[in-house]
């Protein structure tokens, strides 16, 4: 007997039960490709829109499904040699191998036009036997509702794979064609909105990078500022302070009220205020950690990923993976923060180590920097504060849109 199902969230006016079908009654597998590298085009013209996971990806070169590939033929006249292997709009390509649970991820192709496209290595290409609404498959086959069938059947540990036989054991659910179209249209529009916001974010970041280069090369300056910048050592304008870790076996040193940061907590935001772990006053006194002042300190990671930075907004300390910069009265903290990209490049060049690269506080303090007057520093710092605020706001908007999409994907499929 056919199992009747309904999702938690639906468009108004749709009340019918969803239909469930075995995978093989809904899809056929396309033949295994036997192309040679000489036949392939790694740089193509035009754009293919691919629904991949939770995003819409626009490709104008070699296409991918996770770590796997879709490719175009160099010579369209070769198309006859590949027959049924050529992909068409509405076909889906599933990654059969990946280094994580991205195995089983799927793309649905659209707007291929007259391009001759093949599924590449480590993929399984399928073609529907029945009609689906545009975009529906690309979202459904990557939804938790479907992937929960695949995960128990994946093979391997470091390299994970999924087979055709495993796919054959799964089933799919679908509403009426008109409801599929509505679902696909909604999620495609949301994908397009997210993609547009990400393009704007990238433009803002590119603008910031260009301004940083122009200002710190002194190619661009604020009006009325013409005094030459002075060369100083970093240690002359900021105190370089290392971190430390209290004895982890002494419970009286931990779960206090003093923020204690690790490098894993740095790099995603301009400001940091609250650490995952906290230490006590006793723990601070019995370690090499130092209490760093808020709004004067830039946390600067000194190991492995050197040069991740954040401005501290509460008094806090760090572990030994930092050489933090406490700005002196001669320097604006936001100017110093904007200078950190240049400091990072020199720190990486000076780093050493066999297990992982590390830069010492002494090496960091010796790094030469160009510094303008304090008034000009403040103008520069204010400019980049505004740009960073715009970047943060755009990033937050993207996060909210992606959370909205994740919620819809969990509730709109069954």
N, C-alpha and C positions, 0 to 999 in steps of 0.2 A: 504494500500500500504506500502511495506517495506521501511523504511527510510534509505537513503544512506548517509554514513558518511565517512570522512577521517580525520586522525590526522594531526597535524602540521608537525611532523617529522617522516620520514619513511626511511627504507633502500632503497638503489638504486635498481631500477628495479621493485618495487611494486607500482602499480598505481590503482589497483582495489578498488572499494568502499568496506567499511567494512559492514558486515551483522549485522543486529539487530534482536535479538530474545527475546521473553518473557522468564523470568526466568524459568518458569515451563516447557517450551519446551526444555530447555537445561539441566535441572537438576531434579533429583528425591531426595526426602528427605529420609534418612535412618531412620529405626525404633528407637523409644526411648529406650535407654538402661535401663536395669533393674538389673544390676549386684549388687552383695553385696560386701562390703569392704573386706570380707575374700577372695574373688576371685582375688583381685587386687595386682599387683606387683608395688611397689613404687620405686624399684631400678632395672633397667633392664640392659641388656648387648647390645652391638652394638650401632649404632648411627642412628637416624632418622633425615633427613634434612627437615627443615620446613621453608617455605617462610612466614614470619610474618611481615606484614606491609611493611616497606622499607628495611628490613634486612633479611639475611639468618641466621637462628639460628640452631646450632648443639646441639641436646639433647642426653644425654646418661642416663637419669633418667626419673622421672615423667615429662611428657610433658605439655606445657601450651599454651593456646590461651588467651593472656591478663591475667585476673585474673582467668581464667577457666582452665579446665584440660583435658588432654588426658592421658590415663592409659593403662598399659599392664597387661595381665592376668598372674597370678602366674603359673598356670598350663595350658600349651597349649592344653591339652586334653579337657579342658572346652570349647574350641572354638565352638564345635558343639552346645552347649547350647545357643550360642549367634547368631548363624546364620548370617543373613544379617547385624547385628550390627557391625561386624568386619570391620575395615577400610582397604583400599588397596591403593597402589600407585595411585596418581591422584585424590583421594578423597579430599574434602575440608571441613574444620571444622570452623564454624563461632561462635564467642562469642555472646551469646544472651543477656548477662547482664554484666555491668561494672559500676564502680563508676564515669566514665566520658564518653566521646564520643568514647572510645575504644570499646564500644559495636558495633558489626557489623564487627570488625576486623576478618580477615580470615587467615587460614594457609592452604597451599596445601602440602600434604604429598608425599614424595618420598623416595626410598631406604628403605622401611619397611622390605623387605626381608621376612623371615618366622616368624617374630614376630607377636603376636596376640594383636592388638591395638584397643582400643575402644575410642569413644568420651565420655568425662566425663560430669560432671554437668555443667549446664548453657551453653550448646553448641548446635548448630544445625549442623548436619552432612549432607553433600550433595554428590551425585555421579552424574557425567555427563552422559547424555543420548547420547551425541555426542563426537567425539574425539577432544581433545584439545592438543596443543603442550605442552610438559613438561615445567612447570614453569610459563606458561602464566597466568593461573588462579590466582596463588598466588600473582602475581603483579597486575593484572587487578582488582580483587575484592577488593584490598586495595587502588586502585588509586582514585584520586579526581574525575575522570570521572564517576566512579561507586558510590563512597560514597556520592556524592552530591544528589543521589536519596534516600539514606538511612537516612541522617541527618534529613530531615523534618518529617520522620515517627517514629523517636525514641521517646519513652515514658519515663517520669520520669524526676526528677531534680538531686537529689544527686546520686541516682542509676538509670542508664539509661538502657533501654532494647530495643531489636528489636525482632519482632515476625516472625514466618514462614509466616503469612498472609502478613506482610509488604514486605518480600522478594519476595513473589509471585507477588506483584504489580510492581516489578522492571523489567527492561530489561537489557540485556547485549549486547555488541558489540564485534565483532571479525573479524580479517582479515582471509586470507587463512591460512591453517595449516602451510605451509612453512614459512609464515611471523610470525606466532605465535612462531614457534620454534626459529627463529632468535631473536625475542624480548626477549623470555625467556632466551636464551643462553647469550645474551648481559648483561641482568640485573643480572643473576646468577654469571657471571664472575666478574661483578662490586661488587656484594655482597661478593664474595670470596676474592677479593682484599681488600675490607674494613675490612673484618674479619681478614685477615692476618696482616694488619697494626695495628689493635687493639690488636692482640696477641703480636706483637712486642712492642707496647706501654706498655702493661701490664708487659712484661718482663723487660723493662727499669725501670718501677716504682718499681717492685719487687727488682731489683738490687739496686736501690737507697735506698729502705727501709733497705735492708741487710747491705749496706755500712754505713748508718746512725747508725744502731745498733752497728756494729763492731767498728766504729770510736769513737762514744761517750761512748762506754763501754771500750774504749782504748785497745781493742783486736787487732786492726790493726792501725799502725802508719806509717807515712812517715819515710824513712831512715834518720838517723842522729838526729832525735828528740826523746830524751829519758828523758827529764825533767818531773817530775810529774806534773799533772794538778792541778791547785789551785781551791779550792771551794770558790765561791763568791756568794753574793746575786745579783739577777738580777738588782736591783736598783743601785748597785755599778758599773755596766758596761754599763747601759743604763738608760736614763731618761724616766720615765713612764708618758705619757702625755694624759690626757683625752680630750674629745671633747665637742662640744656644738652646739646649734641651734639658730640662730638669730630669732627674732620675725617674724613668717611667715605672719603676717598681715601688716607688714611694707614693702612696695614695694621698698623702698630705700636700703634695706638690701640684695636684691636678684637680680639675673641676672647680676652679675658683672663679674670679670675676675679671681676670686680666686676659685680654685677647692675645693669642699666640698663633701666628700665621705660619703656614708652610707654603712652599712654592706652588703646590697644586691649586692653591686658592687665588693665585695672582694671574693677571693677563687678560681676563675677559671684561673688566670694567676699569674706568679711570679712577674710581674711588673704592676703598674698602673700609668697612667699619666693624664687621662682626666675623670672628674666626670660628671654625668648626670646633676646635678644642680650646680650652682656657686653662690657665694655671693660677695658682694662688700666690699671694705675696711671699710666702715662704719658698715656693718653687722658684720665683724670680730671684730671690736672694741667694739661693743655692744652685745657681746655674750661671753660665756666661752670657745669658740673655740680658738685654738692656731695655728699659722702658723708653719707647720712642714717642716724641711729642706729635700730637695731632696737627694737621695742616702745615707742618713744617717738614714732614718726613715723606720721602719717596721710597717705598719698598722696592729693592732692586735685587732680583735673583742672581746668584753668582755661581750656580752649579748646573750642569747638564743644559737645560734651557736657560742660557744666560741672557739677562736683560729684560725679563718680564717685569713690568713696573705697575705701580698703583700708588695713588696719593692716600695717605693714611688720614682718616677723619675722626679717629678716636685714639687716645693713647694706647699703645700696644707694644708687643715684642714679637720676635720671630725665632725660628730655629736657625741652625747654622747654614742653611741654604741661601742666606741673604748677605749682602753687603749694602745696607740701606744708607740713603743719603739724607742727612739732616741739614736743611738749608740754613746758611748763616744769614745775618742781617744784610749782607751785601748782595743777596740774590733773591729774586722772586721765585717762590716755589713752583708756580705754574710755568714760568720760563724754563726752570730747571727740568721740569717734567717734559716739556716740549723738546728739550735738548737731549733727552735720554736715548733717542734713536741713534744719534751720532756716538754717544758714549758707549752704547751697546756694541756698535761695530768695532770700536777700538778695544773694548773689553774682550770680545771674542778673539781678536787677533793676539791679545796678550795671554789668553787662557792656556792652561797646561793641565796635564793629568793623563794617567794610563787607563783607569777605569771609566772616568768621565771628565770632561773639561771643567775647569774651575778657575775663576779669577779671584785673587786675594784682595783684601782691603788695601794693602800697600800699592798693588798694581793699579787698582782703580783710582786711588788718590793721585797718582802721578799722571793720569790722562790729561793732555792739554785741551783746553776749551777756550773758545772766543766769547767774550762777555761784553755787552754794551752797558751803558749807564743804567742805574736801577729804574729810572723813569721809563726808558725804552724797553727794558725787560718787562715791566708791568704792562705796557701796551701790547707787547708780543704775547705775554701770558693771557691777557684778556681776550685777544683774538682767538687763540686756540682753545680757550675755555668755551667760547661760543660754538666753535666748530665741533668740539668734543660733545657738547650738549646736544647738538643737532644729530650727531652720529648715534649717541645713546638713545635719543628719542626714536629715531628710525629703527634701531635694533630692537627696541622694546615693542614697537608696533609690529615688526615682523614676528617676534616671539608670540605675541598675542594672536596674530592671524594663524600661525602654525598650531597653537594650542586649540584654536577654534576648529581648524581643519581636523586635527587629531580627534577631537570630540565628535565631530560629524562622522568621521570614518568608523568610530566605535559604535555609533548609534544607528547608522543608516544601512548597515549590512547585517546579515544573519546567516 
